[in-house]
């Protein structure tokens, strides 16, 4: 592993761990704080892909995944207290869901980006992030909060996420976690567009000729 990849690995691991913790705290009625941090992982992957190539991007994803899993596992052993309850910093279901969603979505992002890298500078990062984010959201929220998968972590009560409510307060009646997933997905789409600005700036400063 080249030392030039280390900043990308550290950034990726930090994003995964922070998002695993923040996704447990609501922001408003339909979002979690993790919705604003996790999309940064796609920015890191795309920058590495553009500057150092597809092989480097995959190495950073795998290294970030391993470090993230280790830190998340440690988080499952750290107990926090609040509102009269004791709970782990990272639940097992969130750790598993995050890990599988991360690895699947990020490797998909790398592949799509590589196939589109010769087009307009914005097409590869935008398309790969949009598709990767959609897959990530579907996998993560299903594993982390679906009542059908309660056997994964029987001691973790996620019944609150199964409360039947109108989708985003106005649509058909669905479990709360579905609304959380849809809202999260919408934020990711918006941030995918905004991330084109720092992507262009960072790539331009690291490797002006690659854009």
MARMAR-732461 format. One record per residue (C-alpha): residue in one letter; residue number from 1; x, y, z. Coordinates in nm, 4 decimals. Example, Ala and Ser with C-alpha at 12.3 -4.5 7.8 and 13.67 -1.06 7.14 Angstrom:
residues 2
+------+------+----------+----------+----------+
: resn : resi :     east :    north :       up :
+------+------+----------+----------+----------+
:    A :    1 :   1.2300 :  -0.4500 :   0.7800 :
:    S :    2 :   1.3670 :  -0.1060 :   0.7140 :
+------+------+----------+----------+----------+
This chain:
residues 211
+------+------+----------+----------+----------+
: resn : resi :     east :    north :       up :
+------+------+----------+----------+----------+
:    X :    1 :   0.0000 :   0.0000 :   0.0000 :
:    X :    2 :   0.1551 :   0.3276 :  -0.1103 :
:    X :    3 :   0.1854 :   0.6036 :   0.1460 :
:    X :    4 :  -0.0045 :   0.8331 :  -0.0926 :
:    X :    5 :  -0.3131 :   0.6227 :  -0.0253 :
:    X :    6 :  -0.2991 :   0.6705 :   0.3534 :
:    X :    7 :  -0.4955 :   0.9999 :   0.3632 :
:    X :    8 :  -0.7720 :   0.8367 :   0.1605 :
:    X :    9 :  -0.7794 :   0.5323 :   0.3893 :
:    X :   10 :  -0.7918 :   0.7454 :   0.7036 :
:    X :   11 :  -1.0657 :   0.9663 :   0.5597 :
:    X :   12 :  -1.2699 :   0.6634 :   0.4545 :
:    X :   13 :  -1.2412 :   0.4907 :   0.7913 :
:    X :   14 :  -1.3292 :   0.8086 :   0.9798 :
:    X :   15 :  -1.6383 :   0.8627 :   0.7640 :
:    X :   16 :  -1.7618 :   0.5055 :   0.8161 :
:    X :   17 :  -1.7169 :   0.5089 :   1.1929 :
:    X :   18 :  -1.8694 :   0.8552 :   1.2361 :
:    X :   19 :  -2.1663 :   0.7647 :   1.0159 :
:    X :   20 :  -2.2294 :   0.4404 :   1.2064 :
:    X :   21 :  -2.2672 :   0.6422 :   1.5249 :
:    X :   22 :  -2.4550 :   0.9396 :   1.3796 :
:    X :   23 :  -2.7107 :   0.7265 :   1.1931 :
:    X :   24 :  -2.8610 :   0.6377 :   1.5316 :
:    X :   25 :  -2.9612 :   0.9987 :   1.6009 :
:    X :   26 :  -3.2525 :   1.1638 :   1.4256 :
:    X :   27 :  -3.2271 :   1.5004 :   1.2516 :
:    X :   28 :  -3.5810 :   1.6254 :   1.2291 :
:    X :   29 :  -3.8508 :   1.3667 :   1.1583 :
:    X :   30 :  -3.7075 :   1.1757 :   0.8631 :
:    X :   31 :  -3.3317 :   1.2091 :   0.8613 :
:    X :   32 :  -3.0402 :   1.0942 :   1.0720 :
:    X :   33 :  -2.7191 :   1.2867 :   1.1210 :
:    X :   34 :  -2.5372 :   1.0111 :   0.9336 :
:    X :   35 :  -2.7111 :   1.1201 :   0.6140 :
:    X :   36 :  -2.4835 :   1.4251 :   0.6021 :
:    X :   37 :  -2.1528 :   1.2457 :   0.6652 :
:    X :   38 :  -2.1670 :   0.9140 :   0.4816 :
:    X :   39 :  -2.1963 :   1.0554 :   0.1247 :
:    X :   40 :  -1.8444 :   1.1933 :   0.1714 :
:    X :   41 :  -1.7191 :   0.8367 :   0.1279 :
:    X :   42 :  -1.8131 :   0.8515 :  -0.2403 :
:    X :   43 :  -1.6189 :   1.1751 :  -0.2787 :
:    X :   44 :  -1.3075 :   1.0086 :  -0.1336 :
:    X :   45 :  -1.3476 :   0.7065 :  -0.3624 :
:    X :   46 :  -1.3997 :   0.9155 :  -0.6747 :
:    X :   47 :  -1.1028 :   1.1413 :  -0.6032 :
:    X :   48 :  -0.8775 :   0.8382 :  -0.5523 :
:    X :   49 :  -1.0135 :   0.6820 :  -0.8709 :
:    X :   50 :  -0.9548 :   0.9918 :  -1.0820 :
:    X :   51 :  -0.6110 :   1.0754 :  -0.9431 :
:    X :   52 :  -0.4569 :   0.7310 :  -0.8838 :
:    X :   53 :  -0.6699 :   0.4925 :  -1.0913 :
:    X :   54 :  -0.9201 :   0.2133 :  -1.0384 :
:    X :   55 :  -0.6793 :  -0.0253 :  -0.8643 :
:    X :   56 :  -0.5857 :   0.2396 :  -0.6082 :
:    X :   57 :  -0.9504 :   0.3252 :  -0.5471 :
:    X :   58 :  -1.0324 :  -0.0406 :  -0.4804 :
:    X :   59 :  -0.7410 :  -0.0714 :  -0.2379 :
:    X :   60 :  -0.8575 :   0.2339 :  -0.0459 :
:    X :   61 :  -1.2140 :   0.1005 :  -0.0346 :
:    X :   62 :  -1.1002 :  -0.2386 :   0.0955 :
:    X :   63 :  -0.8605 :  -0.0856 :   0.3476 :
:    X :   64 :  -1.1225 :   0.1629 :   0.4622 :
:    X :   65 :  -1.3738 :  -0.1222 :   0.4894 :
:    X :   66 :  -1.1441 :  -0.3300 :   0.7097 :
:    X :   67 :  -1.0559 :  -0.0400 :   0.9368 :
:    X :   68 :  -1.4205 :   0.0664 :   0.9499 :
:    X :   69 :  -1.5352 :  -0.2844 :   1.0449 :
:    X :   70 :  -1.2748 :  -0.3072 :   1.3203 :
:    X :   71 :  -1.3699 :   0.0320 :   1.4622 :
:    X :   72 :  -1.7393 :  -0.0472 :   1.4328 :
:    X :   73 :  -1.6876 :  -0.3757 :   1.6186 :
:    X :   74 :  -1.5132 :  -0.1862 :   1.8936 :
:    X :   75 :  -1.8079 :   0.0535 :   1.8947 :
:    X :   76 :  -2.0439 :  -0.2379 :   1.9646 :
:    X :   77 :  -1.8518 :  -0.2957 :   2.2883 :
:    X :   78 :  -1.8626 :   0.0668 :   2.4027 :
:    X :   79 :  -2.1713 :   0.1379 :   2.6089 :
:    X :   80 :  -2.3289 :   0.4823 :   2.6206 :
:    X :   81 :  -2.5951 :   0.6192 :   2.8538 :
:    X :   82 :  -2.8771 :   0.8599 :   2.7802 :
:    X :   83 :  -3.2471 :   0.9113 :   2.8551 :
:    X :   84 :  -3.2232 :   0.6470 :   3.1256 :
:    X :   85 :  -3.1006 :   0.3788 :   2.8861 :
:    X :   86 :  -2.7673 :   0.2074 :   2.8280 :
:    X :   87 :  -2.6894 :   0.1251 :   2.4657 :
:    X :   88 :  -2.3874 :   0.0435 :   2.2460 :
:    X :   89 :  -2.2236 :   0.3215 :   2.0483 :
:    X :   90 :  -2.2736 :   0.1063 :   1.7372 :
:    X :   91 :  -2.5310 :  -0.1746 :   1.7270 :
:    X :   92 :  -2.4433 :  -0.5056 :   1.5604 :
:    X :   93 :  -2.7106 :  -0.4626 :   1.2939 :
:    X :   94 :  -2.5837 :  -0.1185 :   1.2044 :
:    X :   95 :  -2.2270 :  -0.2490 :   1.1891 :
:    X :   96 :  -2.3264 :  -0.5363 :   0.9590 :
:    X :   97 :  -2.5563 :  -0.3256 :   0.7446 :
:    X :   98 :  -2.3006 :  -0.0515 :   0.7126 :
:    X :   99 :  -2.0220 :  -0.2924 :   0.6221 :
:    X :  100 :  -2.2154 :  -0.4786 :   0.3526 :
:    X :  101 :  -2.3692 :  -0.1620 :   0.2096 :
:    X :  102 :  -2.0358 :   0.0167 :   0.2092 :
:    X :  103 :  -1.8404 :  -0.2585 :   0.0360 :
:    X :  104 :  -2.1079 :  -0.3284 :  -0.2260 :
:    X :  105 :  -2.1844 :   0.0339 :  -0.3069 :
:    X :  106 :  -1.8255 :   0.1549 :  -0.3079 :
:    X :  107 :  -1.6970 :  -0.1224 :  -0.5348 :
:    X :  108 :  -1.9924 :  -0.0570 :  -0.7660 :
:    X :  109 :  -1.9030 :   0.3125 :  -0.7616 :
:    X :  110 :  -1.5429 :   0.2323 :  -0.8560 :
:    X :  111 :  -1.6501 :   0.0132 :  -1.1478 :
:    X :  112 :  -1.9009 :   0.2618 :  -1.2886 :
:    X :  113 :  -1.6591 :   0.5523 :  -1.2491 :
:    X :  114 :  -1.3877 :   0.3607 :  -1.4360 :
:    X :  115 :  -1.6177 :   0.2846 :  -1.7286 :
:    X :  116 :  -1.7189 :   0.6503 :  -1.7594 :
:    X :  117 :  -1.3844 :   0.8136 :  -1.6824 :
:    X :  118 :  -1.3159 :   0.9176 :  -2.0432 :
:    X :  119 :  -1.6339 :   1.1225 :  -2.0744 :
:    X :  120 :  -1.7081 :   1.4712 :  -1.9451 :
:    X :  121 :  -1.5323 :   1.5301 :  -1.6125 :
:    X :  122 :  -1.8562 :   1.5386 :  -1.4136 :
:    X :  123 :  -2.0257 :   1.2339 :  -1.5645 :
:    X :  124 :  -1.8212 :   0.9624 :  -1.3928 :
:    X :  125 :  -1.8404 :   1.0989 :  -1.0361 :
:    X :  126 :  -2.2071 :   1.1944 :  -1.0679 :
:    X :  127 :  -2.3338 :   0.8695 :  -1.2214 :
:    X :  128 :  -2.1235 :   0.6425 :  -1.0004 :
:    X :  129 :  -2.2273 :   0.8264 :  -0.6845 :
:    X :  130 :  -2.5972 :   0.8327 :  -0.7723 :
:    X :  131 :  -2.6088 :   0.4597 :  -0.8439 :
:    X :  132 :  -2.3800 :   0.3651 :  -0.5566 :
:    X :  133 :  -2.5778 :   0.5779 :  -0.3107 :
:    X :  134 :  -2.9056 :   0.4180 :  -0.4153 :
:    X :  135 :  -2.7705 :   0.0661 :  -0.3623 :
:    X :  136 :  -2.6085 :   0.1663 :  -0.0339 :
:    X :  137 :  -2.9314 :   0.3115 :   0.1064 :
:    X :  138 :  -3.1382 :   0.0059 :   0.0145 :
:    X :  139 :  -2.8937 :  -0.2412 :   0.1693 :
:    X :  140 :  -2.8153 :  -0.0451 :   0.4842 :
:    X :  141 :  -3.1634 :   0.0533 :   0.5978 :
:    X :  142 :  -3.3060 :  -0.2919 :   0.5271 :
:    X :  143 :  -3.0409 :  -0.4705 :   0.7322 :
:    X :  144 :  -3.0170 :  -0.2108 :   1.0095 :
:    X :  145 :  -3.3852 :  -0.1492 :   1.0780 :
:    X :  146 :  -3.6200 :  -0.3947 :   0.9037 :
:    X :  147 :  -3.8281 :  -0.5935 :   1.1516 :
:    X :  148 :  -3.7978 :  -0.8976 :   0.9244 :
:    X :  149 :  -3.4285 :  -0.9195 :   1.0124 :
:    X :  150 :  -3.4627 :  -0.8910 :   1.3894 :
:    X :  151 :  -3.3034 :  -1.2370 :   1.4221 :
:    X :  152 :  -2.9686 :  -1.0788 :   1.3319 :
:    X :  153 :  -2.9557 :  -0.9088 :   1.6722 :
:    X :  154 :  -3.2485 :  -1.0250 :   1.8901 :
:    X :  155 :  -3.1442 :  -0.8069 :   2.1831 :
:    X :  156 :  -3.1617 :  -0.4882 :   1.9770 :
:    X :  157 :  -3.5115 :  -0.3413 :   1.9904 :
:    X :  158 :  -3.5745 :  -0.1575 :   1.6647 :
:    X :  159 :  -3.9519 :  -0.1644 :   1.6982 :
:    X :  160 :  -3.9494 :   0.2163 :   1.6875 :
:    X :  161 :  -3.8279 :   0.1939 :   1.3271 :
:    X :  162 :  -4.1216 :  -0.0299 :   1.2350 :
:    X :  163 :  -4.3912 :   0.2171 :   1.3369 :
:    X :  164 :  -4.6373 :   0.2502 :   1.0494 :
:    X :  165 :  -4.6604 :   0.6101 :   0.9293 :
:    X :  166 :  -4.7331 :   0.7936 :   0.6028 :
:    X :  167 :  -4.4237 :   0.8013 :   0.3801 :
:    X :  168 :  -4.2434 :   1.1253 :   0.4660 :
:    X :  169 :  -4.5623 :   1.2356 :   0.6366 :
:    X :  170 :  -4.7683 :   1.2515 :   0.3191 :
:    X :  171 :  -4.7445 :   0.9296 :   0.1172 :
:    X :  172 :  -4.8697 :   0.5724 :   0.1623 :
:    X :  173 :  -4.8367 :   0.4121 :   0.5050 :
:    X :  174 :  -4.4998 :   0.2398 :   0.5445 :
:    X :  175 :  -4.2626 :   0.1514 :   0.8302 :
:    X :  176 :  -4.0736 :   0.4516 :   0.9675 :
:    X :  177 :  -3.7409 :   0.3070 :   0.8521 :
:    X :  178 :  -3.8596 :   0.3241 :   0.4907 :
:    X :  179 :  -3.9240 :   0.6979 :   0.5262 :
:    X :  180 :  -3.5819 :   0.7347 :   0.6877 :
:    X :  181 :  -3.4263 :   0.5495 :   0.3952 :
:    X :  182 :  -3.6045 :   0.7560 :   0.1308 :
:    X :  183 :  -3.5134 :   1.0827 :   0.3038 :
:    X :  184 :  -3.1520 :   0.9627 :   0.3361 :
:    X :  185 :  -3.1467 :   0.8721 :  -0.0328 :
:    X :  186 :  -3.2765 :   1.2164 :  -0.1313 :
:    X :  187 :  -3.0024 :   1.3841 :   0.0732 :
:    X :  188 :  -2.7420 :   1.1635 :  -0.0930 :
:    X :  189 :  -2.8668 :   1.2648 :  -0.4364 :
:    X :  190 :  -2.8461 :   1.6321 :  -0.3437 :
:    X :  191 :  -2.4974 :   1.5921 :  -0.1964 :
:    X :  192 :  -2.3857 :   1.4018 :  -0.5056 :
:    X :  193 :  -2.4505 :   1.7181 :  -0.7051 :
:    X :  194 :  -2.2846 :   1.9448 :  -0.4477 :
:    X :  195 :  -1.9835 :   1.7128 :  -0.4215 :
:    X :  196 :  -1.8933 :   1.7871 :  -0.7836 :
:    X :  197 :  -1.7514 :   2.1200 :  -0.6663 :
:    X :  198 :  -1.4977 :   1.9838 :  -0.4121 :
:    X :  199 :  -1.4272 :   1.6918 :  -0.6492 :
:    X :  200 :  -1.3242 :   1.9323 :  -0.9235 :
:    X :  201 :  -1.1176 :   2.1444 :  -0.6856 :
:    X :  202 :  -0.9386 :   1.8547 :  -0.5130 :
:    X :  203 :  -0.8645 :   1.6658 :  -0.8326 :
:    X :  204 :  -0.7454 :   1.9855 :  -0.9976 :
:    X :  205 :  -0.5054 :   2.0569 :  -0.7132 :
:    X :  206 :  -0.3681 :   1.7024 :  -0.6954 :
:    X :  207 :  -0.3477 :   1.6198 :  -1.0634 :
:    X :  208 :  -0.4467 :   1.9098 :  -1.2932 :
:    X :  209 :  -0.3932 :   1.7064 :  -1.6080 :
:    X :  210 :  -0.6256 :   1.4220 :  -1.5106 :
:    X :  211 :  -0.9418 :   1.6301 :  -1.5467 :
+------+------+----------+----------+----------+
